[in-house]
């Protein structure tokens, strides 16, 4: 199993009633939920590293047979034009840069919405496989159009990481 910090993980086993602690490679999980004697829901905690998941109950501590891989999470580092930019050309592209290259296969998950069309904007997205994605609108943006750029958690980086979901 794998995922970035914050991923919800469902653990299955037995005798989970009375569980007192859950940890990922030694990092405690605050707020885990014992759903049943055979199931626990936990979120990968901040600071977790790749390693075993442990569950502590009054009967003892159990360790997962396989390691959980914590994937690196990458954030967008810049947006051009910037937020609330004025006097931007209607044909100006929207560029979003990240801390690592975004895979070409998942770059297309980026979404641009406009208030004039009341929905997702049509256009061409380029830059998959690089750290900068460029969206060219087609047709051009309307005068005064306000945009929303949505970066979903389904975008992956070339180094095996996950792009942090954000909305601009």
N, C-alpha and C positions, 0 to 999 in steps of 0.2 A: 504494500500500500504506500501511497505517497500523496503529498499535498503541501501547500504553503501554510504558514502560520494562519490560524483562524479557520482552517478547514474543519468541518464537522465530521467526526469519525464515529462509526457505530462498532462497538466491541462486542463480540459474542463469546460466550463461555458458559461456565456454570458456577453456582454458589456465589453470585455477586451481591446477594442481600447483605446489608451491613457494610458495604465497601466504604473504607475511610480515606482512601487516596488513589489517585490515578496519576501517572507521570509518563512523559515522553522523554526518553534518554535522561532521566533524572530531573526533568523540569516539571514541577507540580502543575496539575490542571485545576484551576479554580472553577467551581461551579459545574462539575460533571453531574450527570443525571443517571441514576440507576433506574432504568425503565422496567426491568423485571429481574428475576433471579438469574437470567441468562443473557441480559443485554444492558450495556452502558452506552450513553452518548456523551462524547467529550469533544471539545474544540482544541486543536493543536495550539498550545500556549506560546506566547511571546517568549523568545529565548530558547525554544526547543531546537534540538539538533537531531540529526539522523541517529536512530538507535532503537532499542527495544522499548515497548510500552509495558509498564508494570501496573498491576492492580493489587491494592492491599485491602484485605478483609480481615475480620477477627481470626480467621483460620490460617492466615499467612499471606505471602506475596506470590503472585503468579506473574511470569514474564512471557511476553509474546515470543513465539517461535521464530518469527521473521522480524527484521528491523523495519521501522516506519521511516521512509525517506522524506525529510523536510526539504521542499523545493524552495529555491531562492525566489523572492518576490521583487519585481522590478517596477519602478514608478515612472510615470511620464515626467520628463524633466523640463520641457518647454512647449509652449503653444504659440503659434504665429498665425494670424495676428493675435495679440494678447487679449486678455479678458477686457470687455467693455471698450475695445478699440473703436475710434471714430474715424470717419473719412477713409474707410477701406474700400478699395476698388471692388466693384461687384463681381469681377472675374478673378479676384485674388484667391489663390489656393489656401487651404487650411493645412498647416504643417504641425505635426505632433512628434516630438522626439522622446526617446526612451533611454534608459541607462544601459540597454543591451539591444541587440538585434532581435526583431520580432519575426517569427517564422512566417514565410510567405503563405503557408496553409491557413494560418489563423489571423493574419493581418486584416482580412476582409470582414472580420467580426466588428471592427470599428464602426461606429454609427454616428452620422451627422444629421441633426434634426434642425428644421427651421420653423419659425413661428408664422411665416407668410404662407407656406404650403401646409402647415399644420401636420407635419409628419416628417418622415425620413427623406432627406434630400437625395436626389439622383446625382450621380457624378462618377468620376473615375478615381480609384484609389491606387496609388503606386508606392513603391518602396518596401514591399514585403521582402523579408530577408535582410533588411537593414535596420538601423536604429531610428530612422526618420520616415514616417509615413506622410504622404502628401495626398490631399483630397482636392480635386478640381471639380467645381460644380458644373452641372450641365442640365438645365440652362443656368445662366449666371444667377447669383443671389439677387434678391430684390432690394431696392434702396431701403435702408434702415432695418433690414432683416436681422433678427436676433437668432443666434445659433446656439445649439447645445451639442457638445461633443461627448459621446458616451464610450468609455473604454470598459468593455465587459471583462469579467474574470476568465473568459474562455480564450484569451489571447496568450500564446506561449512564446517564450524566448528561445533563441537558437541554442542556448546553453542548458536547456531543460528547465528553466524557471517559468514562473507565471507572472503575467502583468497584473499589477494591483488594479482592481476595478475603481474607476473614477468617473466623475461627470464634471465637465467644464461648461 
